[in-house]
């Protein structure tokens, strides 16, 4: 990997300055992703392969392929899992209907739902019990939204944009509550929440923002990196919502930005005229993919790395106690 320079060692900019990388910190795996991957790895040790995982454990193709090579089997539905087998629910969470279906099939369920997503589910249940209409801000086709929606489908409306708010066929005095998909941009959701507040007289929200701390930290870091870069590259899979948001945040700051699922998809034409390239990674992207991108950029002349640190993360989510302490089990 290219040698990392301290910010105080940076040479002055300009046409003759060395080409450099502005590397975001924090970047890459968040606590929820680390926990989910560790759950699958530990399940393989405890139960032996195959261990079935409903959907992708996290939205990263490299991670999924790595776990597949060790005996994980990824399926679209719990109904695709053989009766009585071990089934891991992904970090994105599932609906009560999925849990009921899994129980009906006698599956040995291990829940890898991110605790921050589980918090949103809990809020949905509470708002539903209070008789409120839940306005769920997010993308209807995202697994996290599908799971949260399933907590109270008869009381939930998915809202994707300010235009959706204007189109809501609900009286102004409807007792309402809003929740958000955790991987969205705080800047984007702010406008929708403001529109909801203007639209409804009786609107409540979660006790704290639903936007994941890691998603927000990575978006803040991208803004700082973009301010110092001619181009921003975000390592992450094409189905990773938080990675896509990071690209959008960089572009919103006025800097060209691209998603790079792996180093093989780096288009060198993007680098034409670029002296400083910003690099970060979505919350589900492993550091090895960042290292590979940095190595390739070094080969292309970006031999200096400046670390742009905007936050320090020390959050840890433990895996389920029984799984952590369990010995090898027979099936």
ZADO-1210 file (C-alpha; in nm, 4 decimals, padded with zeros to 6 digits):
<atoms>
<atom x="00.0000" y="00.0000" z="00.0000" code="UNK" pos="1"/>
<atom x="00.1109" y="00.3596" z="-00.0555" code="UNK" pos="2"/>
<atom x="00.2909" y="00.5305" z="00.2325" code="UNK" pos="3"/>
<atom x="00.0634" y="00.7370" z="00.4565" code="UNK" pos="4"/>
<atom x="00.1663" y="01.0951" z="00.5252" code="UNK" pos="5"/>
<atom x="00.0634" y="01.3082" z="00.8179" code="UNK" pos="6"/>
<atom x="-00.1464" y="01.6179" z="00.7322" code="UNK" pos="7"/>
<atom x="00.1353" y="01.8458" z="00.8520" code="UNK" pos="8"/>
<atom x="00.3655" y="01.6827" z="00.5957" code="UNK" pos="9"/>
<atom x="00.1378" y="01.7708" z="00.3039" code="UNK" pos="10"/>
<atom x="00.3032" y="01.9735" z="00.0325" code="UNK" pos="11"/>
<atom x="00.1251" y="02.2775" z="-00.1018" code="UNK" pos="12"/>
<atom x="-00.1242" y="02.2118" z="-00.3786" code="UNK" pos="13"/>
<atom x="-00.0881" y="02.3103" z="-00.7383" code="UNK" pos="14"/>
<atom x="-00.0080" y="02.1629" z="-01.0748" code="UNK" pos="15"/>
<atom x="00.3359" y="02.0426" z="-00.9617" code="UNK" pos="16"/>
<atom x="00.2159" y="01.8880" z="-00.6355" code="UNK" pos="17"/>
<atom x="00.2274" y="01.5103" z="-00.5990" code="UNK" pos="18"/>
<atom x="-00.0947" y="01.3289" z="-00.6718" code="UNK" pos="19"/>
<atom x="-00.2522" y="01.2181" z="-00.3482" code="UNK" pos="20"/>
<atom x="-00.5337" y="01.0258" z="-00.1866" code="UNK" pos="21"/>
<atom x="-00.7574" y="01.1818" z="00.0787" code="UNK" pos="22"/>
<atom x="-00.8636" y="00.8777" z="00.2821" code="UNK" pos="23"/>
<atom x="-01.1775" y="00.9055" z="00.4926" code="UNK" pos="24"/>
<atom x="-01.1917" y="00.7931" z="00.8538" code="UNK" pos="25"/>
<atom x="-01.4243" y="00.6433" z="00.9601" code="UNK" pos="26"/>
<atom x="-01.5009" y="00.4196" z="00.6646" code="UNK" pos="27"/>
<atom x="-01.5968" y="00.0585" z="00.5991" code="UNK" pos="28"/>
<atom x="-01.7482" y="-00.1893" z="00.8411" code="UNK" pos="29"/>
<atom x="-01.9810" y="-00.0615" z="01.1116" code="UNK" pos="30"/>
<atom x="-02.0589" y="-00.2431" z="01.4366" code="UNK" pos="31"/>
<atom x="-02.3790" y="-00.3965" z="01.3001" code="UNK" pos="32"/>
<atom x="-02.2034" y="-00.5387" z="00.9960" code="UNK" pos="33"/>
<atom x="-01.9170" y="-00.6788" z="01.2033" code="UNK" pos="34"/>
<atom x="-02.1695" y="-00.8446" z="01.4332" code="UNK" pos="35"/>
<atom x="-02.3712" y="-00.9953" z="01.1479" code="UNK" pos="36"/>
<atom x="-02.0648" y="-01.1434" z="00.9772" code="UNK" pos="37"/>
<atom x="-01.9332" y="-01.2749" z="01.3095" code="UNK" pos="38"/>
<atom x="-02.2699" y="-01.4444" z="01.3710" code="UNK" pos="39"/>
<atom x="-02.2508" y="-01.6368" z="01.0442" code="UNK" pos="40"/>
<atom x="-01.8878" y="-01.7290" z="01.1042" code="UNK" pos="41"/>
<atom x="-01.9633" y="-01.8500" z="01.4562" code="UNK" pos="42"/>
<atom x="-02.2738" y="-02.0397" z="01.3404" code="UNK" pos="43"/>
<atom x="-02.0573" y="-02.2275" z="01.0901" code="UNK" pos="44"/>
<atom x="-01.8187" y="-02.3199" z="01.3720" code="UNK" pos="45"/>
<atom x="-02.0929" y="-02.4243" z="01.6141" code="UNK" pos="46"/>
<atom x="-02.3277" y="-02.6100" z="01.3780" code="UNK" pos="47"/>
<atom x="-02.1007" y="-02.6911" z="01.0865" code="UNK" pos="48"/>
<atom x="-02.1977" y="-02.6216" z="00.7246" code="UNK" pos="49"/>
<atom x="-02.4324" y="-02.5674" z="00.5672" code="UNK" pos="50"/>
<atom x="-02.5762" y="-02.2709" z="00.7524" code="UNK" pos="51"/>
<atom x="-02.8551" y="-02.0976" z="00.5608" code="UNK" pos="52"/>
<atom x="-02.8792" y="-01.7177" z="00.5501" code="UNK" pos="53"/>
<atom x="-03.1993" y="-01.5444" z="00.4473" code="UNK" pos="54"/>
<atom x="-03.0983" y="-01.2794" z="00.1896" code="UNK" pos="55"/>
<atom x="-02.7451" y="-01.1394" z="00.1839" code="UNK" pos="56"/>
<atom x="-02.6138" y="-01.1119" z="00.5401" code="UNK" pos="57"/>
<atom x="-02.4911" y="-00.7627" z="00.4467" code="UNK" pos="58"/>
<atom x="-02.5001" y="-00.5939" z="00.1089" code="UNK" pos="59"/>
<atom x="-02.1514" y="-00.6732" z="-00.0138" code="UNK" pos="60"/>
<atom x="-02.0735" y="-00.9299" z="-00.2802" code="UNK" pos="61"/>
<atom x="-01.7183" y="-00.9946" z="-00.1595" code="UNK" pos="62"/>
<atom x="-01.8428" y="-01.0766" z="00.1912" code="UNK" pos="63"/>
<atom x="-02.1154" y="-01.3032" z="00.0576" code="UNK" pos="64"/>
<atom x="-01.8762" y="-01.4964" z="-00.1678" code="UNK" pos="65"/>
<atom x="-01.6283" y="-01.5355" z="00.1177" code="UNK" pos="66"/>
<atom x="-01.8918" y="-01.6815" z="00.3494" code="UNK" pos="67"/>
<atom x="-02.0240" y="-01.9052" z="00.0715" code="UNK" pos="68"/>
<atom x="-01.6769" y="-02.0544" z="00.0350" code="UNK" pos="69"/>
<atom x="-01.6921" y="-02.1533" z="00.4016" code="UNK" pos="70"/>
<atom x="-02.0308" y="-02.3221" z="00.3805" code="UNK" pos="71"/>
<atom x="-02.2936" y="-02.0500" z="00.4109" code="UNK" pos="72"/>
<atom x="-02.5911" y="-02.0866" z="00.1778" code="UNK" pos="73"/>
<atom x="-02.7765" y="-01.7671" z="00.0869" code="UNK" pos="74"/>
<atom x="-03.1457" y="-01.7996" z="00.0005" code="UNK" pos="75"/>
<atom x="-03.4195" y="-01.5557" z="-00.0964" code="UNK" pos="76"/>
<atom x="-03.6760" y="-01.6835" z="00.1514" code="UNK" pos="77"/>
<atom x="-03.7002" y="-01.8842" z="00.4698" code="UNK" pos="78"/>
<atom x="-03.9205" y="-02.1217" z="00.2693" code="UNK" pos="79"/>
<atom x="-03.6087" y="-02.2177" z="00.0720" code="UNK" pos="80"/>
<atom x="-03.4426" y="-02.3477" z="00.3896" code="UNK" pos="81"/>
<atom x="-03.4826" y="-02.7219" z="00.4625" code="UNK" pos="82"/>
<atom x="-03.7093" y="-02.7883" z="00.7591" code="UNK" pos="83"/>
<atom x="-03.5207" y="-02.7969" z="01.0869" code="UNK" pos="84"/>
<atom x="-03.2039" y="-02.6391" z="00.9424" code="UNK" pos="85"/>
<atom x="-03.0114" y="-02.3430" z="01.0832" code="UNK" pos="86"/>
<atom x="-03.1294" y="-02.0104" z="00.9375" code="UNK" pos="87"/>
<atom x="-02.9656" y="-01.6728" z="01.0000" code="UNK" pos="88"/>
<atom x="-03.1735" y="-01.3592" z="00.9519" code="UNK" pos="89"/>
<atom x="-02.9688" y="-01.0843" z="00.7839" code="UNK" pos="90"/>
<atom x="-02.8603" y="-00.7555" z="00.9394" code="UNK" pos="91"/>
<atom x="-03.1484" y="-00.5768" z="00.7650" code="UNK" pos="92"/>
<atom x="-03.4190" y="-00.7392" z="00.9800" code="UNK" pos="93"/>
<atom x="-03.7341" y="-00.9328" z="00.8925" code="UNK" pos="94"/>
<atom x="-04.1069" y="-00.8962" z="00.9445" code="UNK" pos="95"/>
<atom x="-04.3113" y="-01.0876" z="01.2048" code="UNK" pos="96"/>
<atom x="-04.4588" y="-01.2882" z="00.9163" code="UNK" pos="97"/>
<atom x="-04.1122" y="-01.4185" z="00.8262" code="UNK" pos="98"/>
<atom x="-04.0451" y="-01.5115" z="01.1886" code="UNK" pos="99"/>
<atom x="-04.3749" y="-01.6984" z="01.2038" code="UNK" pos="100"/>
<atom x="-04.2989" y="-01.8796" z="00.8792" code="UNK" pos="101"/>
<atom x="-03.9566" y="-01.9835" z="01.0056" code="UNK" pos="102"/>
<atom x="-04.1062" y="-02.1126" z="01.3305" code="UNK" pos="103"/>
<atom x="-04.3599" y="-02.3121" z="01.1333" code="UNK" pos="104"/>
<atom x="-04.0791" y="-02.4836" z="00.9466" code="UNK" pos="105"/>
<atom x="-03.8993" y="-02.5688" z="01.2682" code="UNK" pos="106"/>
<atom x="-03.5930" y="-02.3673" z="01.1714" code="UNK" pos="107"/>
<atom x="-03.3093" y="-02.3051" z="01.4169" code="UNK" pos="108"/>
<atom x="-03.3197" y="-01.9265" z="01.3842" code="UNK" pos="109"/>
<atom x="-03.0246" y="-01.7027" z="01.4635" code="UNK" pos="110"/>
<atom x="-03.1087" y="-01.3337" z="01.4419" code="UNK" pos="111"/>
<atom x="-02.8344" y="-01.1082" z="01.3036" code="UNK" pos="112"/>
<atom x="-03.0597" y="-00.8016" z="01.2778" code="UNK" pos="113"/>
<atom x="-02.8595" y="-00.4865" z="01.3487" code="UNK" pos="114"/>
<atom x="-02.9591" y="-00.3521" z="01.6925" code="UNK" pos="115"/>
<atom x="-03.0227" y="-00.0105" z="01.5368" code="UNK" pos="116"/>
<atom x="-03.2683" y="-00.1652" z="01.2901" code="UNK" pos="117"/>
<atom x="-03.4288" y="-00.3598" z="01.5752" code="UNK" pos="118"/>
<atom x="-03.4809" y="-00.0241" z="01.7497" code="UNK" pos="119"/>
<atom x="-03.6822" y="00.1012" z="01.4510" code="UNK" pos="120"/>
<atom x="-03.8955" y="-00.2156" z="01.4613" code="UNK" pos="121"/>
<atom x="-03.9648" y="-00.1523" z="01.8285" code="UNK" pos="122"/>
<atom x="-04.0675" y="00.2052" z="01.7517" code="UNK" pos="123"/>
<atom x="-04.3021" y="00.0835" z="01.4770" code="UNK" pos="124"/>
<atom x="-04.4743" y="-00.1529" z="01.7194" code="UNK" pos="125"/>
<atom x="-04.5096" y="00.1237" z="01.9782" code="UNK" pos="126"/>
<atom x="-04.6558" y="00.3742" z="01.7329" code="UNK" pos="127"/>
<atom x="-04.8975" y="00.1112" z="01.6022" code="UNK" pos="128"/>
<atom x="-05.0128" y="00.0330" z="01.9580" code="UNK" pos="129"/>
<atom x="-05.0722" y="00.4062" z="02.0067" code="UNK" pos="130"/>
<atom x="-05.3065" y="00.4020" z="01.7070" code="UNK" pos="131"/>
<atom x="-05.0903" y="00.6197" z="01.4868" code="UNK" pos="132"/>
<atom x="-05.0445" y="00.5974" z="01.1121" code="UNK" pos="133"/>
<atom x="-04.6766" y="00.5225" z="01.0527" code="UNK" pos="134"/>
<atom x="-04.5055" y="00.7138" z="00.7727" code="UNK" pos="135"/>
<atom x="-04.1971" y="00.5096" z="00.6922" code="UNK" pos="136"/>
<atom x="-03.9332" y="00.7122" z="00.5073" code="UNK" pos="137"/>
<atom x="-03.7288" y="00.4820" z="00.2862" code="UNK" pos="138"/>
<atom x="-03.7087" y="00.2790" z="-00.0319" code="UNK" pos="139"/>
<atom x="-03.9957" y="00.0343" z="-00.0718" code="UNK" pos="140"/>
<atom x="-03.7789" y="-00.2347" z="-00.2318" code="UNK" pos="141"/>
<atom x="-03.5115" y="-00.2327" z="00.0404" code="UNK" pos="142"/>
<atom x="-03.5045" y="-00.5327" z="00.2740" code="UNK" pos="143"/>
<atom x="-03.4855" y="-00.3147" z="00.5832" code="UNK" pos="144"/>
<atom x="-03.8004" y="-00.1263" z="00.4842" code="UNK" pos="145"/>
<atom x="-03.9811" y="-00.4506" z="00.4017" code="UNK" pos="146"/>
<atom x="-03.9084" y="-00.5806" z="00.7501" code="UNK" pos="147"/>
<atom x="-04.0123" y="-00.2609" z="00.9306" code="UNK" pos="148"/>
<atom x="-04.3262" y="-00.2270" z="00.7191" code="UNK" pos="149"/>
<atom x="-04.4222" y="-00.5802" z="00.8179" code="UNK" pos="150"/>
<atom x="-04.4469" y="-00.4835" z="01.1842" code="UNK" pos="151"/>
<atom x="-04.7724" y="-00.2986" z="01.1152" code="UNK" pos="152"/>
<atom x="-04.8616" y="-00.3246" z="00.7463" code="UNK" pos="153"/>
<atom x="-05.2195" y="-00.2057" z="00.7984" code="UNK" pos="154"/>
<atom x="-05.0983" y="00.1132" z="00.9650" code="UNK" pos="155"/>
<atom x="-04.7853" y="00.1929" z="00.7609" code="UNK" pos="156"/>
<atom x="-04.7349" y="00.4046" z="00.4493" code="UNK" pos="157"/>
<atom x="-04.3954" y="00.4150" z="00.2775" code="UNK" pos="158"/>
<atom x="-04.2781" y="00.7641" z="00.1830" code="UNK" pos="159"/>
<atom x="-03.9853" y="00.7978" z="-00.0555" code="UNK" pos="160"/>
<atom x="-03.9903" y="01.1694" z="-00.1393" code="UNK" pos="161"/>
<atom x="-04.1365" y="01.5100" z="-00.0635" code="UNK" pos="162"/>
<atom x="-04.3694" y="01.4501" z="-00.3584" code="UNK" pos="163"/>
<atom x="-04.5026" y="01.1384" z="-00.1857" code="UNK" pos="164"/>
<atom x="-04.5872" y="01.3504" z="00.1181" code="UNK" pos="165"/>
<atom x="-04.7946" y="01.5882" z="-00.0930" code="UNK" pos="166"/>
<atom x="-04.9792" y="01.2933" z="-00.2468" code="UNK" pos="167"/>
<atom x="-05.0791" y="01.1333" z="00.0857" code="UNK" pos="168"/>
<atom x="-05.4544" y="01.0757" z="00.1028" code="UNK" pos="169"/>
<atom x="-05.4834" y="01.1344" z="00.4758" code="UNK" pos="170"/>
<atom x="-05.6665" y="01.4031" z="00.6765" code="UNK" pos="171"/>
<atom x="-05.4486" y="01.6746" z="00.8242" code="UNK" pos="172"/>
<atom x="-05.5513" y="01.5798" z="01.1786" code="UNK" pos="173"/>
<atom x="-05.4469" y="01.2136" z="01.1375" code="UNK" pos="174"/>
<atom x="-05.2463" y="01.0982" z="01.4407" code="UNK" pos="175"/>
<atom x="-04.9206" y="01.0149" z="01.2621" code="UNK" pos="176"/>
<atom x="-04.5635" y="00.9117" z="01.3350" code="UNK" pos="177"/>
<atom x="-04.2579" y="00.8934" z="01.1133" code="UNK" pos="178"/>
<atom x="-03.9694" y="00.6482" z="01.1041" code="UNK" pos="179"/>
<atom x="-03.6745" y="00.6295" z="00.8661" code="UNK" pos="180"/>
<atom x="-03.4656" y="00.3642" z="00.6993" code="UNK" pos="181"/>
<atom x="-03.1361" y="00.3693" z="00.8869" code="UNK" pos="182"/>
<atom x="-02.9065" y="00.3908" z="00.5835" code="UNK" pos="183"/>
<atom x="-03.0457" y="00.7073" z="00.4274" code="UNK" pos="184"/>
<atom x="-02.8846" y="01.0500" z="00.4104" code="UNK" pos="185"/>
<atom x="-02.9804" y="01.2792" z="00.6971" code="UNK" pos="186"/>
<atom x="-02.9847" y="01.5679" z="00.4494" code="UNK" pos="187"/>
<atom x="-03.2403" y="01.3881" z="00.2306" code="UNK" pos="188"/>
<atom x="-03.4670" y="01.2787" z="00.5145" code="UNK" pos="189"/>
<atom x="-03.4654" y="01.6244" z="00.6721" code="UNK" pos="190"/>
<atom x="-03.6626" y="01.7659" z="00.3803" code="UNK" pos="191"/>
<atom x="-03.9182" y="01.4852" z="00.3958" code="UNK" pos="192"/>
<atom x="-03.9596" y="01.5208" z="00.7728" code="UNK" pos="193"/>
<atom x="-04.0083" y="01.8971" z="00.7329" code="UNK" pos="194"/>
<atom x="-04.2764" y="01.8296" z="00.4696" code="UNK" pos="195"/>
<atom x="-04.4502" y="01.5832" z="00.7043" code="UNK" pos="196"/>
<atom x="-04.4473" y="01.8347" z="00.9886" code="UNK" pos="197"/>
<atom x="-04.6074" y="02.0920" z="00.7615" code="UNK" pos="198"/>
<atom x="-04.8618" y="01.8360" z="00.6404" code="UNK" pos="199"/>
<atom x="-04.9852" y="01.6934" z="00.9739" code="UNK" pos="200"/>
<atom x="-05.0971" y="01.8651" z="01.2941" code="UNK" pos="201"/>
<atom x="-05.0349" y="01.5602" z="01.5150" code="UNK" pos="202"/>
<atom x="-04.6996" y="01.4156" z="01.4104" code="UNK" pos="203"/>
<atom x="-04.4441" y="01.2496" z="01.6366" code="UNK" pos="204"/>
<atom x="-04.1105" y="01.0882" z="01.5608" code="UNK" pos="205"/>
<atom x="-03.8556" y="00.8612" z="01.7243" code="UNK" pos="206"/>
<atom x="-03.6857" y="00.9682" z="02.0450" code="UNK" pos="207"/>
<atom x="-03.3605" y="00.9976" z="01.8474" code="UNK" pos="208"/>
<atom x="-03.2785" y="00.9988" z="01.4763" code="UNK" pos="209"/>
<atom x="-03.3153" y="00.6592" z="01.3104" code="UNK" pos="210"/>
<atom x="-03.0293" y="00.7343" z="01.0723" code="UNK" pos="211"/>
<atom x="-02.7521" y="00.4938" z="01.1713" code="UNK" pos="212"/>
<atom x="-02.4593" y="00.6606" z="01.3502" code="UNK" pos="213"/>
<atom x="-02.2215" y="00.4860" z="01.1085" code="UNK" pos="214"/>
<atom x="-02.4109" y="00.5998" z="00.7992" code="UNK" pos="215"/>
<atom x="-02.4093" y="00.9581" z="00.9263" code="UNK" pos="216"/>
<atom x="-02.0414" y="00.9436" z="01.0240" code="UNK" pos="217"/>
<atom x="-01.9482" y="00.8174" z="00.6784" code="UNK" pos="218"/>
<atom x="-02.1553" y="01.0853" z="00.5102" code="UNK" pos="219"/>
<atom x="-01.9918" y="01.3549" z="00.7245" code="UNK" pos="220"/>
<atom x="-01.6489" y="01.2162" z="00.6364" code="UNK" pos="221"/>
<atom x="-01.7374" y="01.2178" z="00.2668" code="UNK" pos="222"/>
<atom x="-01.8256" y="01.5877" z="00.2883" code="UNK" pos="223"/>
<atom x="-01.4894" y="01.6633" z="00.4479" code="UNK" pos="224"/>
<atom x="-01.3047" y="01.4515" z="00.1918" code="UNK" pos="225"/>
<atom x="-01.4957" y="01.6042" z="-00.0989" code="UNK" pos="226"/>
<atom x="-01.3902" y="01.9536" z="00.0109" code="UNK" pos="227"/>
<atom x="-01.0273" y="01.8523" z="-00.0497" code="UNK" pos="228"/>
<atom x="-01.0692" y="01.6293" z="-00.3569" code="UNK" pos="229"/>
<atom x="-01.1168" y="01.6551" z="-00.7312" code="UNK" pos="230"/>
<atom x="-01.2871" y="01.3144" z="-00.7388" code="UNK" pos="231"/>
<atom x="-01.4388" y="01.0844" z="-00.4762" code="UNK" pos="232"/>
<atom x="-01.4438" y="00.7037" z="-00.4966" code="UNK" pos="233"/>
<atom x="-01.6659" y="00.5010" z="-00.2625" code="UNK" pos="234"/>
<atom x="-01.5952" y="00.1308" z="-00.2227" code="UNK" pos="235"/>
<atom x="-01.9229" y="-00.0586" z="-00.1957" code="UNK" pos="236"/>
<atom x="-02.1583" y="-00.2935" z="-00.3756" code="UNK" pos="237"/>
<atom x="-02.4227" y="-00.1682" z="-00.6148" code="UNK" pos="238"/>
<atom x="-02.7007" y="-00.2904" z="-00.3832" code="UNK" pos="239"/>
<atom x="-02.5580" y="-00.1156" z="-00.0767" code="UNK" pos="240"/>
<atom x="-02.7927" y="00.1690" z="00.0143" code="UNK" pos="241"/>
<atom x="-02.5514" y="00.3468" z="00.2473" code="UNK" pos="242"/>
<atom x="-02.2701" y="00.3291" z="-00.0111" code="UNK" pos="243"/>
<atom x="-02.4939" y="00.4774" z="-00.2792" code="UNK" pos="244"/>
<atom x="-02.5958" y="00.7557" z="-00.0392" code="UNK" pos="245"/>
<atom x="-02.2275" y="00.8367" z="00.0152" code="UNK" pos="246"/>
<atom x="-02.1769" y="00.8824" z="-00.3594" code="UNK" pos="247"/>
<atom x="-02.4813" y="01.1086" z="-00.3699" code="UNK" pos="248"/>
<atom x="-02.3503" y="01.3139" z="-00.0758" code="UNK" pos="249"/>
<atom x="-02.0182" y="01.3694" z="-00.2535" code="UNK" pos="250"/>
<atom x="-02.1930" y="01.4734" z="-00.5723" code="UNK" pos="251"/>
<atom x="-02.4182" y="01.7009" z="-00.3679" code="UNK" pos="252"/>
<atom x="-02.1005" y="01.8711" z="-00.2484" code="UNK" pos="253"/>
<atom x="-02.0161" y="01.9460" z="-00.6108" code="UNK" pos="254"/>
<atom x="-01.7487" y="01.6813" z="-00.6655" code="UNK" pos="255"/>
<atom x="-01.7597" y="01.3995" z="-00.9242" code="UNK" pos="256"/>
<atom x="-01.8037" y="01.0675" z="-00.7431" code="UNK" pos="257"/>
<atom x="-01.8331" y="00.7004" z="-00.8353" code="UNK" pos="258"/>
<atom x="-01.9153" y="00.3726" z="-00.6661" code="UNK" pos="259"/>
<atom x="-01.6369" y="00.1130" z="-00.6956" code="UNK" pos="260"/>
<atom x="-01.7606" y="-00.2393" z="-00.6119" code="UNK" pos="261"/>
<atom x="-01.4054" y="-00.3698" z="-00.6519" code="UNK" pos="262"/>
<atom x="-01.0775" y="-00.2467" z="-00.7960" code="UNK" pos="263"/>
<atom x="-01.1491" y="-00.4152" z="-01.1287" code="UNK" pos="264"/>
<atom x="-01.4297" y="-00.1656" z="-01.1852" code="UNK" pos="265"/>
<atom x="-01.2111" y="00.1411" z="-01.1433" code="UNK" pos="266"/>
<atom x="-01.2311" y="00.3413" z="-01.4677" code="UNK" pos="267"/>
<atom x="-00.8965" y="00.5110" z="-01.5107" code="UNK" pos="268"/>
<atom x="-01.0570" y="00.7757" z="-01.7320" code="UNK" pos="269"/>
<atom x="-01.2185" y="00.9116" z="-01.4143" code="UNK" pos="270"/>
<atom x="-00.8706" y="01.0149" z="-01.3002" code="UNK" pos="271"/>
<atom x="-00.7918" y="01.2420" z="-01.5930" code="UNK" pos="272"/>
<atom x="-00.6757" y="01.5754" z="-01.4514" code="UNK" pos="273"/>
<atom x="-00.7330" y="01.4596" z="-01.0927" code="UNK" pos="274"/>
<atom x="-00.4618" y="01.5601" z="-00.8444" code="UNK" pos="275"/>
<atom x="-00.6454" y="01.4598" z="-00.5254" code="UNK" pos="276"/>
<atom x="-00.8793" y="01.1621" z="-00.5121" code="UNK" pos="277"/>
<atom x="-01.0979" y="01.1024" z="-00.2079" code="UNK" pos="278"/>
<atom x="-01.1532" y="00.7431" z="-00.0982" code="UNK" pos="279"/>
<atom x="-01.4017" y="00.5945" z="00.1441" code="UNK" pos="280"/>
<atom x="-01.6078" y="00.2778" z="00.1847" code="UNK" pos="281"/>
<atom x="-01.9649" y="00.1966" z="00.2748" code="UNK" pos="282"/>
<atom x="-02.0529" y="00.0366" z="00.6065" code="UNK" pos="283"/>
<atom x="-02.0712" y="-00.3110" z="00.4512" code="UNK" pos="284"/>
<atom x="-01.7445" y="-00.2938" z="00.2538" code="UNK" pos="285"/>
<atom x="-01.4401" y="-00.4826" z="00.3907" code="UNK" pos="286"/>
<atom x="-01.1068" y="-00.3040" z="00.4279" code="UNK" pos="287"/>
<atom x="-00.9348" y="-00.5472" z="00.1907" code="UNK" pos="288"/>
<atom x="-01.1269" y="-00.3899" z="-00.0986" code="UNK" pos="289"/>
<atom x="-01.0093" y="-00.0445" z="00.0113" code="UNK" pos="290"/>
<atom x="-00.6504" y="-00.1695" z="00.0295" code="UNK" pos="291"/>
<atom x="-00.6731" y="-00.3084" z="-00.3239" code="UNK" pos="292"/>
<atom x="-00.8034" y="00.0247" z="-00.4530" code="UNK" pos="293"/>
<atom x="-00.5282" y="00.2175" z="-00.2734" code="UNK" pos="294"/>
<atom x="-00.2636" y="-00.0134" z="-00.4182" code="UNK" pos="295"/>
<atom x="-00.3978" y="00.0398" z="-00.7688" code="UNK" pos="296"/>
<atom x="-00.4127" y="00.4159" z="-00.7224" code="UNK" pos="297"/>
<atom x="-00.0498" y="00.4077" z="-00.6025" code="UNK" pos="298"/>
<atom x="00.0451" y="00.2307" z="-00.9267" code="UNK" pos="299"/>
<atom x="-00.1274" y="00.5154" z="-01.1108" code="UNK" pos="300"/>
<atom x="00.0812" y="00.7780" z="-00.9325" code="UNK" pos="301"/>
<atom x="-00.1232" y="00.8561" z="-00.6215" code="UNK" pos="302"/>
<atom x="00.1638" y="00.7842" z="-00.3868" code="UNK" pos="303"/>
<atom x="00.0724" y="01.0017" z="-00.0908" code="UNK" pos="304"/>
<atom x="-00.2163" y="00.9420" z="00.1503" code="UNK" pos="305"/>
<atom x="-00.3662" y="01.2032" z="00.3802" code="UNK" pos="306"/>
<atom x="-00.6056" y="01.0712" z="00.6444" code="UNK" pos="307"/>
<atom x="-00.9167" y="01.2863" z="00.6926" code="UNK" pos="308"/>
<atom x="-01.0569" y="01.1946" z="01.0351" code="UNK" pos="309"/>
<atom x="-01.3982" y="01.3339" z="01.1301" code="UNK" pos="310"/>
<atom x="-01.5062" y="01.0907" z="01.4040" code="UNK" pos="311"/>
<atom x="-01.3823" y="00.8040" z="01.6180" code="UNK" pos="312"/>
<atom x="-01.6049" y="00.4965" z="01.6409" code="UNK" pos="313"/>
<atom x="-01.5867" y="00.2575" z="01.9346" code="UNK" pos="314"/>
<atom x="-01.9333" y="00.0995" z="01.9217" code="UNK" pos="315"/>
<atom x="-01.9396" y="-00.2793" z="01.9599" code="UNK" pos="316"/>
<atom x="-02.2469" y="-00.5032" z="01.9290" code="UNK" pos="317"/>
<atom x="-02.2026" y="-00.8475" z="02.0830" code="UNK" pos="318"/>
<atom x="-02.3251" y="-01.1624" z="01.9114" code="UNK" pos="319"/>
<atom x="-02.6057" y="-01.3606" z="02.0832" code="UNK" pos="320"/>
<atom x="-02.4824" y="-01.4982" z="02.4153" code="UNK" pos="321"/>
<atom x="-02.5819" y="-01.8564" z="02.3456" code="UNK" pos="322"/>
<atom x="-02.4003" y="-01.8574" z="02.0148" code="UNK" pos="323"/>
<atom x="-02.0909" y="-01.6931" z="02.1574" code="UNK" pos="324"/>
<atom x="-02.0632" y="-01.9469" z="02.4394" code="UNK" pos="325"/>
<atom x="-02.1948" y="-02.2508" z="02.2529" code="UNK" pos="326"/>
<atom x="-01.9875" y="-02.5546" z="02.1778" code="UNK" pos="327"/>
<atom x="-02.0091" y="-02.7560" z="01.8594" code="UNK" pos="328"/>
<atom x="-02.3637" y="-02.8851" z="01.8174" code="UNK" pos="329"/>
<atom x="-02.4837" y="-03.1914" z="01.6326" code="UNK" pos="330"/>
<atom x="-02.7779" y="-03.1860" z="01.3948" code="UNK" pos="331"/>
</atoms>
